[in-house]
């Protein structure tokens, strides 16, 4: 996987396939390779060129101690320019969707369509408290055992049906213990929460958008996605059943079908 020198840093990315380009933006603390389990194969099969990226803060991309969401938008603009692309379709989840929303607002000339998963236009009291608590825990220097981090990630990111499936949840917990990243770059991503109220601004998005929410998402409940879709002019909205915040991993067939149908519309 190559690196792109953009916006004063180096971004690690993957670029596969032919056809119209689709750029996939991952959420907080997760590398771009997560997309390769399900979404990349589906989009390649549908005839697209697929680009994934390790956002700044996720190794081996550069990991500054602090940055803003606008820095991350600048990274995406730089990567698009580096690859010589235009009319890019963008898919983002969670933090990646936040970046995609701001990209669509700031540089609509670069973007053809946008899919926003597990996203919102503003924070609320509980999510603000959660974000601040996570930052306080990190800054305390307490080392949280990997097994505990895995359980909390499962509790906040998976559906009730997955949590209740004895065999399936053991596999998820084993996976989370192995792959959950840490470090100053992840701390910098945490600092992007709580999200400011972008409700007035997102009314100015003119790029066609499709918002996907997940029925059991406790971090970004469907009501937040529905509100976001109502703010963005002409945006469509869909709820994927039986899925938590990581719905693109739990229910990949439904998610991939929703993405491809929107792109073909």
C-alpha positions in Angstrom: 0.0 0.0 0.0 1.5 3.4 -1.0 1.8 6.7 0.9 0.6 10.1 -0.3 2.3 13.3 0.8 -0.7 15.5 1.5 -1.6 18.5 3.6 1.8 18.4 5.5 1.5 14.7 6.4 1.8 11.2 4.8 -1.4 9.2 4.3 -1.3 5.4 3.8 -3.9 4.3 1.3 -5.0 1.4 -0.9 -6.2 1.8 -4.5 -7.7 -1.2 -6.4 -10.0 -1.9 -9.3 -11.1 0.2 -12.3 -14.2 2.2 -13.1 -15.6 5.2 -11.3 -13.7 5.9 -8.0 -15.2 5.3 -4.6 -13.3 6.6 -1.5 -14.1 4.9 1.8 -13.5 6.8 5.1 -13.3 4.8 8.4 -14.4 5.9 11.9 -12.5 6.8 15.0 -9.6 4.5 16.0 -10.1 2.1 13.0 -7.7 1.5 10.0 -8.8 1.5 6.4 -8.3 -2.2 6.1 -11.6 -2.8 8.0 -13.4 -1.9 4.7 -11.6 -4.8 2.9 -13.6 -7.5 4.8 -16.9 -6.7 3.1 -17.3 -3.3 1.3 -14.2 -3.4 -0.9 -15.1 -6.8 -2.5 -18.7 -5.8 -3.0 -17.8 -2.5 -4.7 -15.1 -4.1 -6.9 -17.7 -6.6 -8.0 -20.0 -3.8 -8.9 -17.4 -2.3 -11.2 -15.9 0.5 -9.1 -12.4 1.6 -8.4 -12.0 1.5 -4.6 -9.7 3.6 -2.4 -9.3 3.1 1.3 -7.2 5.2 3.6 -5.7 5.1 7.1 -6.9 8.5 8.5 -4.4 10.7 10.1 -3.9 9.4 13.7 -4.0 5.8 12.5 -0.6 4.2 11.8 1.2 3.9 9.5 -0.3 7.3 8.4 1.1 10.3 10.2 -0.1 10.7 13.8 0.1 14.3 14.9 -0.8 15.0 18.6 -3.7 17.2 17.6 -5.7 18.2 14.6 -9.2 19.2 13.5 -11.9 17.7 11.3 -11.0 20.4 8.8 -7.4 19.0 8.7 -8.9 15.6 7.9 -11.0 17.2 5.1 -7.8 18.7 3.8 -6.2 15.3 3.8 -9.0 13.9 1.7 -8.8 16.8 -0.7 -5.1 16.2 -1.0 -5.5 12.5 -1.6 -8.1 13.1 -4.3 -5.7 15.6 -6.0 -2.8 13.3 -5.6 -4.6 10.5 -7.4 -5.8 12.9 -10.1 -9.5 12.2 -9.4 -12.8 14.1 -9.8 -16.4 13.2 -9.3 -15.5 10.8 -6.5 -18.2 8.8 -4.6 -17.5 8.9 -0.9 -18.6 6.5 1.8 -18.0 7.4 5.4 -18.9 5.9 8.8 -19.0 7.7 12.1 -16.0 10.0 12.2 -15.5 9.2 8.5 -19.0 10.3 7.8 -18.4 13.6 9.7 -15.4 14.2 7.4 -17.4 13.3 4.3 -20.2 15.7 5.3 -17.7 18.5 5.7 -16.0 17.6 2.4 -19.3 17.7 0.6 -20.0 21.1 2.1 -16.5 22.6 1.5 -15.6 21.0 -1.9 -18.8 19.9 -3.7 -16.8 20.1 -7.0 -14.8 17.0 -6.0 -17.7 14.8 -4.9 -20.4 13.1 -6.9 -22.4 11.2 -4.3 -22.0 10.6 -0.5 -23.1 7.8 1.7 -23.1 8.7 5.4 -23.3 5.8 7.9 -23.8 6.0 11.7 -23.7 9.8 11.4 -25.4 12.9 12.7 -25.5 16.7 12.5 -24.9 17.4 16.2 -24.0 15.8 19.5 -26.4 15.4 22.5 -26.0 15.4 26.3 -25.2 11.7 26.6 -22.8 11.5 23.6 -21.0 14.7 24.8 -20.6 13.2 28.3 -19.3 9.9 26.8 -16.7 11.7 24.6 -15.4 13.7 27.5 -15.3 10.7 29.7 -13.2 8.7 27.1 -10.8 11.6 26.8 -10.5 11.9 30.6 -9.8 8.2 30.9 -7.1 8.3 28.3 -5.5 11.4 29.8 -5.5 9.8 33.3 -2.8 7.4 32.2 -4.8 4.3 33.4 -4.0 1.3 31.2 -7.3 -0.4 30.4 -6.9 -4.2 30.0 -7.5 -5.3 26.4 -10.2 -7.8 27.5 -12.1 -4.9 29.2 -11.7 -2.6 26.1 -13.1 -5.4 23.9 -16.2 -5.9 26.1 -16.9 -2.2 26.1 -16.4 -2.0 22.4 -18.8 -4.9 21.9 -21.4 -3.4 24.2 -21.4 0.0 22.4 -20.8 -1.2 18.8 -22.7 -4.4 18.2 -26.4 -5.3 18.1 -28.4 -7.0 20.8 -28.7 -10.1 18.7 -25.0 -10.4 18.3 -24.4 -9.8 22.0 -26.9 -12.6 22.8 -25.3 -15.1 20.4 -22.8 -17.2 22.5 -20.6 -18.3 19.7 -20.7 -15.1 17.6 -19.9 -12.8 20.5 -16.8 -14.8 21.6 -15.4 -14.4 18.0 -16.0 -10.6 18.2 -14.4 -10.3 21.6 -11.3 -12.2 20.4 -11.1 -10.0 17.4 -11.4 -6.7 19.4 -8.7 -7.8 21.8 -6.3 -8.2 18.9 -7.1 -5.2 16.7 -8.2 -2.2 18.8 -5.6 0.5 18.2 -4.2 3.0 20.8 -1.8 5.8 21.0 -1.6 9.6 20.6 -3.2 9.6 17.1 -6.3 7.8 18.5 -6.3 10.4 21.4 -6.3 13.2 18.8 -9.2 11.6 17.0 -11.1 11.4 20.4 -10.6 15.1 20.8 -12.8 15.7 17.7 -15.8 14.9 20.0 -18.1 16.3 21.1 -19.3 17.3 17.7 -20.5 20.9 17.4 -24.0 21.7 16.1 -23.7 21.7 12.3 -27.4 21.7 11.7 -27.5 25.1 10.0 -24.4 24.4 7.9 -25.5 21.1 6.6 -28.6 22.7 5.1 -26.2 24.0 2.5 -25.0 20.6 1.3 -25.9 20.2 -2.4 -24.2 16.9 -3.1 -26.6 13.9 -3.3 -26.5 12.1 0.0 -27.8 8.8 1.4 -27.9 8.3 5.1 -27.7 4.8 6.6 -28.5 4.3 10.3 -28.3 1.1 12.3 -31.3 0.0 14.4 -29.3 -0.9 17.6 -26.7 1.8 17.4 -26.3 3.3 20.9 -23.6 5.7 19.9 -25.5 7.2 17.0 -29.2 6.1 17.3 -31.3 6.1 14.1 -33.1 9.3 15.1 -29.8 11.2 14.6 -29.4 9.8 11.1 -33.0 10.6 10.3 -32.5 14.2 11.5 -29.4 14.5 9.4 -31.2 13.3 6.3 -33.9 15.8 6.9 -31.4 18.6 7.1 -29.5 17.8 3.9 -31.6 18.8 0.9 -32.8 15.8 -1.0 -31.0 13.2 1.1 -32.4 9.7 1.4 -32.5 7.7 4.6 -32.5 4.0 5.5 -32.3 2.0 8.7 -30.5 -1.4 8.6 -32.1 -3.8 11.1 -30.3 -6.0 13.5 -27.1 -3.9 13.5 -25.2 -1.7 15.9 -22.6 1.0 15.3 -20.5 -1.5 13.4 -23.4 -2.4 11.1 -21.2 -2.5 8.0 -19.5 -5.5 9.6 -22.5 -7.1 11.2 -24.9 -6.8 8.3 -22.6 -6.2 5.3 -25.0 -7.6 2.7 -27.7 -5.1 3.6 -25.2 -2.3 3.8 -23.5 -3.1 0.5 -26.8 -3.4 -1.2 -27.9 0.0 0.1 -24.7 1.6 -1.1 -24.7 0.2 -4.6 -28.4 0.9 -5.1 -27.8 4.5 -4.2 -24.9 4.8 -6.5 -26.9 3.3 -9.4 -29.9 5.5 -8.8 
